Amino acid sequence: MLLYQDTQSYCYNSDTHFLYSFICECLKDFKNIGGELLDVGSGCGILGLLIARDYKKLKLNQIEIYPKMQFLSQKNSEINNIDSRLFCGNFSEFEFDKLFDFVVSNPPFYHKGSIMSENEHLKKARYNESLPLETFISKVSKILNNGGKFAFCYDVKQIVDIMICLRQSNFAIEKMQFVHPKIDKKSTLVMVFARKNTKSLMNLLPPLIAFEGEEYSQDAKNIYKKSATHSIKVEL
């Protein structure tokens, strides 16, 4: 999959690849996966495009607030021959004309106390003051059909808030996985798969270790092989 990226804007990283792989693992429990898929904060489009590529019955929708990224989402959809409907605007305020069956997102999750970039676009892409956790989860609940699927990644330090907000918005967590930079390092990222208005019990997947020494772990290498992305850097 070829993906254009803007050198001056937020570029995807391993988080998105790991989230894609996690979603594929979670979807193994379901048959005939289809319906309306929404990628929130689509950026250059990578996450939604990877999922739509692998699950042909899903109809891809994307929402993105930043004009450069809107252009890249559309461009990358076109060059990879994947149909997508792009919504342009602020997710928390946007009035959608339909409900969705599946929502995925690699949202801005760094908290307010973090040192912020001076780049305004990077601020929106990385820090959750542009889309607070409670607002994010509550909005997803409002636009999902009953039984709808919701998958995202977030800063592991905020896991208590994640679980509380999900419960308050009528989600049951079905699967969760922690990502560790190395086997002897603390987890930095948590990936969550939840469903709306179900009574499912949670399964905790084995941790994903990103690096072995200075190289990607075998698991990480397998994920990159499966995603098979190639980035083309441009300046917009």
FENRA-V441448 format. One record per helix or strand of 3 or more residues. SS is the DSSP state (2 for helix, 1 for strand). FROM is the first residue (numbers start at 1). LEN is the number of residues. If there is no record, write none. Layout:
SS:FROM:LEN ; SS:FROM:LEN
This chain:
1:2:5 ; 2:14:14 ; 1:35:6 ; 2:46:9 ; 1:58:7 ; 2:67:13 ; 1:84:5 ; 1:100:6 ; 2:120:7 ; 2:133:11 ; 1:144:12 ; 2:156:13 ; 1:171:10 ; 1:187:10 ; 2:218:10 ; 1:230:5
